[in-house]
């Protein structure tokens, strides 16, 4: 399955360089989007399942994966 664009909850496209956040276990994860995986091949290279995935960088420089609907 290939997706043309990743959209946020308001229907706006998410692009590299955008600031994103999602709630997680009583807190939140947030950061600037570093890369977006759109297809199965890219997902296999990144070691994730069920694309699309958004990869923001957090303040500590650690990678974080957000799901499309998050």
Phi, psi and omega in degrees: 000132178240139181243137182285316183222149172261128183247149174276185184294337178271001179087008178273142180291145175259126181239162174299138182095345177288152175268127181232156175211154176212148177285145182205115175048052177082359178229213176206154172250138179210156179169176178273136183292123179270316180202160179231128177263123186253340186224173183298320180298314178295324179295318178296320179296324181274348180078031178238165180244162172056067177294161007278153177228144177249131181245095173273158172261131178272172182303324181282357180083008180275143179284149181218140180250129175247139176281160182305314185275004183282000000 
